[in-house]
Amino acid sequence: MKIKLGSYFSPWKKCKILIIMKLSVILMVVFTLNISAIGFGQFSFKAEDKTVREILDIIEQGSNYRFFYNDEFESASKKVSLEVRNKDINQVLDRILATTDYTYKVFENNLIVISLKENIREQSDLQQNIVRGIVTDEKGNPIAGATVAIKGTTRGTTTDSNGNYVLEGVAPGSILAVSFIGYQGQEITVGDRAQINISLQQELTALDEVVVVGYGVQRKSDITGSITSVDVEKLRDVPAANIPKALQGKTAGVEIQNIGRQPGAGTQIRIRGSRSLSASNDPLVIVDGIPFGGSINDIASEDIASIEVLKDASATVIYGSRGSNGVIIISTRKGEAGSIRASYNGYVGLNTVARSYDVYNAEEFINLRTAANYTNYMPDEIESMLLGRETDWQNLAYQTGVTHNHELSFSGGTEKFQYSMSGGYYNESGVLPIISYSRYNLRMALDQQLGKRIRMGLTSMNSFGTTSGSQATGMMWPIYSLTPLMVPYENDGSLNKQPAFDTDYTYNPLTFLNQTNWGDMNRRNASFNTMYLEADLFKGLKYRANLGFDFSTTKYNSYQGSDTNMRQGSESTGTVSNSDNLAYTIENLLLFDKVFGDHKIGITAMQSIQESTSTGSSFVGTTLAADYVQWNNFNLFEVIDAASSGNYYSNWRLVSFMGRVNYSFRDKYLLTVTGRSDGSSRLAEGKKWHSYPAVALAWKIKQESFLQGLEVLSNLKLRAGYGQTSNTSINPYTTKGGLSGTLYSFGDRGVNGYYVSSLPNTELTWEFTKQTNLGIDFGFLKERINGSIDFYMQKTDGVLLGVQLPGSQGVPGSFLKNIGATENKGLEIVLNGVILNPVSNNGFSWEMNANVFFNREKITALQDTSVTKDIGNGWFVGYPSSAIYDWVKLGIWQTDEAAEAAVYGAKPGDIKLEDLDPDGDGPLLPDGKIDDNDRKVLGSSQPKLMGGFTSTWGYKGLDLSVVGYFRVGGTISSTLHMPNNYWNRLDGRRNGIQVDYWTETNPTNDMPKPDMSINAARTNVLGYFDGSFLKIRSINLGYNLNQRFTNWISPTAKVRAYVSVTDPFLLFSPYLKAGGLDPEPTNNASSDNNALSMPARTLVVGTGIPPVRKFIFGVNVRF
Amino acid sequence: MKNFKYSALIFVIFLMVSCEEFLKEDPKSLLTAQYLESEAGVNSALYSAYSDLRYIYGGESAMNATCSGTDEWQKGPDGNANYNLYQSGMAADGAISGLWNWGYTAINTANAVIKYAPTCGMTPAEADQAIAEAKYLRATWYFLIIQTFGPCPLNLEFISEPSTEAYREPVSEVYSAIIDDLEEAKLVLPAVEAEAGRADAAAAYHLLAKVYLARATTAGANAASDYLQAYNNAMELVNNAATYELALLQDFEDVFEPRNEHNSEVIFTVERNTDILYNNAGNPSGAGSSSKNNIAFMFFRPNYSAWGVGGLIRDIPYGRPWHRVRPTNYLLDVIFQDRTDDTRYNKTFQTMWKLNDAAAITASGFVLGDTAAWLPGVESPRAAHVVKIFKPSQYYGNNGQTMSVYPALSKYNDIDRPDVAESSVRPFIVHRFAETYLIAAEAAMYLNRPAEAISLVNVIRDRASFNASRTTAENLLASQRLRNKVPDMTDYDTGISFILDERSRELCGEYMRWWDLVRTRTESGEVQLLHRVRNLVTPVIYSDNGHIPAYQNIQDYHVLRPIPQSQIDLTSNDFGQNDGY
């Protein structure tokens, strides 16, 4: 047999070989590879003056050996004589080739290659062959993107879209490691097989999943702190405008409240309650390792690979002063080696008014006016009364909005280079016309291996979001307040511009539809970029540099023409506000991991600097030449003025050093010790630095021998941690004090004045939180049921309190001081279970994820120990910072109580307030008058219990999921019901929400007698309600299209179509029964004009747009 | 070799910066208190102390403090029930807290001027002038506070260190401080202000006279010489009117003529103008104590567009009807009983409205400009071409009605507002020469100089009788008849009663009545506020529709207003509320 072997050894010429080799040879080779070798025998023969070739032929005939050599085998013609006796093939060939330049190689399949000595160098190469196959799931569906690696090497591949893989040069003894996220990995010995099909089992245990922790990753089972991993895939099942909304009810210990209902509205996130009374309580968001300064709403959910929430100090201390409010770590998607993979997610939804305000209709309104003794009707109203005509202003104004979401992503790469890129578009229009929110996202992630030791990568996320027409929320006031007896249109069909002109200036809400004379736009462009370089220095020691660059700009424009409801005839105004933020982070990390026998140690050391600079400029124009110009040329305004706020420069810097040691002994006992030292520019000179430690222990009890036999228990781990964190989230320059501007004029000469509005504070320093966490993780039946329970206790000292000075100090601004202390403790329970397993239930599956938690927050000290309450700021020792301090409403004074009411200067129909014992400690009796001493803490917005659940049912291709969350307890402050707000003024002058008010014939205890001159003082008591509710966040029904229907795209394409309805039900809400629409807050008191004398941070339910329900149809396509 | 390369890379990436330098703050966009130490800073502080007066004069806070619940004004449909009716909710009602809070802010700002002027780089003359103006303003604020709230903290030093402690000083000390400031200011300030709105010596003399007059009846603070001091300071202006460029206008009507706020009778104004950059005008978004808008023209105005007269709508000259207060029967029927010889009733109140919306006129035979509504003030008026006539017995404005019918105070009418919804661009007249005469008259009476008191009052009454449409002889006759009604000023009870009535005729609605009433006493020592509200404004012709009227609620302790609750709540020591609240 003669074949050209010389070129075979050159890997670059494989193709040529295949062409040259005869077909029969190929078949033979393949054939031989597929049968096992018989083994080798002993040779005994005598050859006299035979050519080498002749001798080899003889051997071939007498044995299973086959020889390969090429035409240039010059020695083949050489004559030799030899005799062998009971020699094996090696000994025979050694002798035959002894005098030549050739040598040989025996392979397992009895193939013997003879070649020049120099050619047979890398003996392994020929030994290896091509292995191919298909990776499928347990149902036989191909898995695209599964990793097939040759164990012990760095080589591997991923399956293509059909689940196929091809690996070349696989040694028969190799072991293939096949893995795919969410499936149990498998290892298969290749042996002599060229076709290996692998079926992966879906993974039930999540214990070996890798979890992203601060500055690194850890096996879930090795975690010592309190960290919640969010199942991102499940998160995506629920269509949500942004990540926090999708997270609602999914994570124990994380309270996410909606703030506002208009498109693009945000949320407030609190991890384990609030610690700080004045500084920020917002958690730190880390994206791809870098603190994220932007809005979490800028990130498209499709771009997220994982979300982890770090809750206790041992987990968050690594982020030092920025982590005291908990940390949300978001990792974005990275590319994977393999052929291109694409996915498209899209949905279209209709946004409808879930519940509209129950305002008085014409008849009820007339009754109210009669009760309020408001007998003055306008001519049009009288006409309406005669004609039985009425206007439902809500019906006129609300519309059905539309939500679009489209996300397209591509990823792929080679072993050394991976990419991932995506683009998204989101658009939502509201239930009020004109308001809309849209966002474009572009993202790219690149990873490159440089040589064997260095990796580097870049991620760039860019978003462009626009909210327009927000001022249309101003329609709500006319919508509810205009009398139902007035007509929206004049007889000639034109709009009745000011339907209640003699009563007030309010414009017809439909005037908002004409957008030539008003408008607004808020455009936010954000670019968040991270870069890393990672180098393996020595065995186990890695260096990593992280660079983060975060830039965003916000541009706000608004215009209000003279002839609009906003200006009501006053001169037109326009505003322009531009702000930008530039932040960078530079981190240097050294990471060391090593196993010494039973000891596993991991060390992380980090140094970082961060700097953030914000600037803003804002101008107001008055009296514009022509409405259509709006904000497009400020030169056309008569007067331009710099806005009193919105012009600023603000810069802060942070320098940090951090070290962490993870140690585990026999994989049973785990210890994490962390230390961090931070220097912050925001604090006073000499008070800038602080260091804090944290330590955490975990014991994997399940690993102990005494539990090994207990099959039912698959995991049991105890965790305990203690640590300290701190907070400097106060505004820069707070230590400096400052002046505020004021205006005056002498005759025609305008002058600018300045006065001291806040005093300097040279003592301002850190606010510390000490936190203890105790947790237990458990799993049963191979993790089919698993969960965790965490108990924590936090104590915060040196709480930064914005102390409002008494008016007589003459300095109106508040003054930050490190006084006071707060405490938070709570319990979090998470339970996940596969209730019905598809294998044993004919394909029917049911999975439940549930969490329930509570947090108890209280202020433990204010200023010095003698101060137990700070009424002005709304802080009371022993109560949460959201305490509600007010008079106690007992009901309404009834007719038969007239005499008693008179004692208090009240009459039947007035609110009956409780006359408290003046000093609250017993012996003194109520003093017969209602004054400030009759106020007390009535409650707080803190719920007794919160939680959420996700239930997923599946049957074959169908899946149905329900996501819900609930709150038990907590008091709502409903400014909607507070007469100061005018929605419940009960004066008959304007319409309002329908309530059960007192009259002589309706002796209710709910709301007072309507009165034209209702006194707004002490009527906040009408607005407190039990905040309990159960909200079904969404119901989603999906169908994974059968492969038969998707084959035309690609054999492995996955298509899921689904329908969803968001916020379908609101149950068990006492507030709903009381006439409210939604117990979730719309605002905080400081931005609610009507929150009469309530502390600025109180979350209130105000008079926003009605809640929105969305009906969504969507598809996910992956191939 | 490779390792060396990596190490070099690490070295480059490690940015070694000086931590201390890196962590230093540089507040580029903020003004800190240091600014006040410069010349520009001292001036800006002075302007700020002036500007805070805008919270008071023209605002609702001070209107409630001075007009509500007096013998002049009672609660209108949208008025503050607590302050008009002396209800128990007063202490919790922050309606007048602006007087306190902004007062102390202005005082601290004035203190900064006084502290830094000598060293800021001004010439000594400039510094003295700045200090004198600051002292005038400081005295103004303390006088507002002490009359309203009684004993109060006395800060005469610039506060640069925060403290939550505050202590109330006796009224005697506060009065001494006020008098010290004004005594000094009157000697330094120029006789005539350099520009409109600046405090001048005349303002200091006038205010000082008023302060002495108030102290004279303040137990524990008064000095025997108070009336004499009040008299002397007032007479300084009366006797040297030319020096101070002061003169009464011939016609009372011209005093409050729009665009004539800097006339020769005016001593001190709180400035506003038509420059929207500096006038704190615009559409008042709220009428709370944090508004600098001049909306005085709205408070005293009935809801005329709701009178059911087709063709009478809200417009700029007629103004925005917030009907916070309405005149008492005592003001209309007793004080302004004489409406012929004394021209001031017709020059103080608007009683006639004309048709101003041609398209909406419903009455037949009427055209634009015809009289839409007339409040003749008598029960049987002469017939006239009027759509609707309201007799006094038809006046209303009770709780429970948005409609209100009564004569409208016209002193603050503003025709220069850009729009019907907007607040006023007119300066607010705080002190005027006519009052100086009345101060001098009151002091003269208590100094037992009745003749002088009468002659001072008669200067005002002579002017009050002037009617441009009458002949000189007719005017003379009228003035003589007015003179004849002046009591002989030997009986203090009759005398002070007359002077208080005369002050109402002259100064009605000018943001001072409540202070006049707590300053003055009957001969038996009863505070006039209590006396008048209890005895004169009753019986109430216009019922308060279910509310308990002021005369039944008012208690002796109501001669002081309650300390704002926020002051008490935020003070770490026991600050103490005024008795009774």
Interface residues (C-beta under 8 A of the other chain):
Chain A: A372 N373 Y374 T375 N376 R453 I454 F501 D502 T503 Y505 L533 A535 L537 F538 Y543 A545 S562 R567 Q568 G569 S570 E571 I586 N588 Q607 I609 T615 T622 T623 V639 D641 N647 Y648 Y649 S650 N651 R653 V655 G679 S680 S681 R682 K688 P732 Y733 T735 K736 G737 G738 L739 T742 L743 Y744 S745 F746 G747 D748 R749 G750 V751 N752 G753 Y754 Y755 V756 L759 P760 N761 V803 Q804 L805 P806 G807 S808 Q809 G810 V811 P812 F815 Q863 V867 D870 I871 G872 Y904 G905 K907 K929 I930 D931 D932 R989 D1011 M1012 S1013 N1015 A1017 R1018 N1089 S1093
Chain B: K2 N3 Y6 L9 I10 I13 F14 L15 V17 C19 F22 L23 K24 E25 D26 P27 K28 S29 L30 L31 T32 A33 Y35 L36 G41 N43 S44 A45 L46 Y47 S48 A49 Y50 S51 D52 R54 K75 P77 D78 G79 A81 N82 Q87 S88 G89 A91 A92 D93 G94 S97 W100 N101 Y104 T105 A106 I107 N108 T109 N111 A112 C152 P153 N155 I159 S160 E161 P162 S163 T164 A166 E195 A196 G197 R198 H262 E271 R272 N273 D275 I276 L277 Y278 N279 N280 G282 N283 G286 N303 S305 A306 I313 R314 N399 G400 Q401 T402 M403 P418 D419 V420 A421 E422 N545 G546 H547 I548 N553 P564 Q565 S566 Q567 D569 L570 T571 S572 F575 Y581
